[in-house]
């Protein structure tokens, strides 16, 4: 069954991070936005509380939407700006003295047993100079509610991590198909910049897309899997989806 409508919005920030398999001290990022990360942004905008028992029920129709990611290369002069990968080095919990400062205990990482963990070293990866278009396809009424939430979010939205604040409004555009939705999106973005801006968008490049049920059921050249289909953020439960890169 063909989708009722298409929704497109921009993911633009000086830094983005979209880890679909990051754990513990090493927090990597994929080269493109993950479905769980973008749906987390939408869930925050819609006020879906991950600590409430109805969270999986409210997430289910969002996770069922067909998801595609497009890169919007930026051209300066005649050269495409490359996407940079940055590594940020962190220390957590070092330098606290629990003997003299009772508040220090609240800031010190602890083991499951309750004892102090010591200083935690982490590395966190980010994408710099990246601009993507997130595209969802599905029931028109649901996409309209997502667009309304992105225009007036309940909670703050960010691109993968709280430090990655959007550089431009996360304005969503509804259309009948992908070409029309992308054109609406790019027309809006062109209007944000003066004619003498030092760079411009190149045509959008499809990076990944969800495979349809029939495609996913049969082996496909170029198909891949990614464990970023959220069931519950509060319970950290995800399914694996099939996509084409």
Secondary structure, DSSP 8 states (H G I E B T S, - for coil): ---SEEEEEEEE-SEE---SS-BTTEE---SS--HHHHHHHHHHHHT--TTSTTHHHHHHHHHTSEEEEEE--EEETTEE---EEEEEEEEESTT--TTT-TTHHHHS-B-TTSSB---EEEEEEEEES-EEEEEEEE-HHHHHHHHHHHHS-SS---SSSTT---SS---EEEESSHHHHHHHHHHHHHHHS-TT-S-EE---EEEEEE--HHHHHS--TTEEEEEEEEEETTTTEEEEEEEE-
